[in-house]
Amino acid sequence: MVLGKQVLALVCCLSLLPVVAFAESEPKAHFSDYVVSLKQEALDKGVSLQTVNDVFPKIKMFKKALASDKNQPENQVTLETYLPKVVPQSKVDTARALYKQHYPELEKIGKRYGVQPRFIVALWGVESNFGQYGGDYPILSVTASLAYEGRREAFFREEFFAALKIAEREGIAFSELKGSWAGAMGQTQFMPSSYLTYAQDGDGDGKKDIWTNTSDVFASLAYYLQQTGWKASETWGRQVRVPKSFETDLADLKTKKSFNQWQELGVRRFDGSNLPKRDDMQVSMVMPDGIMGRKYLVYDNYRSLLRWNNSDYFAITVAHLSERIKYPAVI
């Protein structure tokens, strides 16, 4: 999940992607030879013969049915139209119910990693629809096939060996190591390499089960945010208004100013009131849809969300859902 814009965007939009069909006929020419090369490399890397003999006979080539991109929507997508679609009231209701249901555990994990529980639930909801979408494809076949396809061979080849390491270290069977057609796994939608870096044992049972164990899911999501610099004392940002004379070049994550400095430039809270009178925070402006769209002052936690997926739409979606969880207070 921390492997570049294209891959991150690919991983976070999995729920919108088409179905994958595994080939039942003869595998693509020379795929078997490619698998032989992976097998030899696995042995060279020190993977046990037992794991190799168990895994490699089960690897198959698959074909993915890519949707046509010819039918584009007539109207340009903006946050005003996008957010109601990806965060409908039904999703808000589910998020709030699950937040209440799991709150004792979420509070414990939130304190352990320094991440507010509402952001854990929001990220869970955006990534996998609260575990409803995790993918059902064998990751070792997926990553081997995508490596063989060639467009991102080096990336997917490394993800294949990361998945192989998971199978061996964690004792996860080939049939249980499942994910999306792009290789993202479980309720966190971690790529195999991200699993090795960020997956956590949330309940102390000795396993890191991001597929079925919500304790491990919550802990893994929180640990990722912690490791990217999340600050429990801060939120993500706020929607604001700007004057007609506002210089749009200032809307850039590279530009940081204090609240007082933004205030002097005419920036106000969304309700028109003054910004906090603080000089101790350096914050940035983002305008994903340009000067005519929504404007936000964003904090360092927003940057942590971008580390997960380098997309303003993604980060704002998670932030928006977190706000809907927070207000009104869950009783």
Secondary structure, DSSP 8 states (H G I E B T S, - for coil): --S-HHHHHHHHTGGGS--EEE--SS--TTHHHHHHHHHHHHHHTT--HHHHHHHGGG---EEE----S----SS---HHHHHHHHS-HHHHHHHHHHHHHTHHHHHHHHHHHT--HHHHHHHHHHHHTTTT----EEHHHHHHHHHHH-TTHHHHHHHHHHHHHHHHHH---GGG-EE-TTS-BTTTTB-HHHHHHH---SSSSS---TTT-HHHHHHHHHHHHHHTT--TT--SEEEEE--TT--GGG-STT--B-HHHHHHTT-EETTS------SS--BEEE-TT-TTS-EEEE-HHHHHHHHHS--HHHHHHHHHHHHHHHSS---
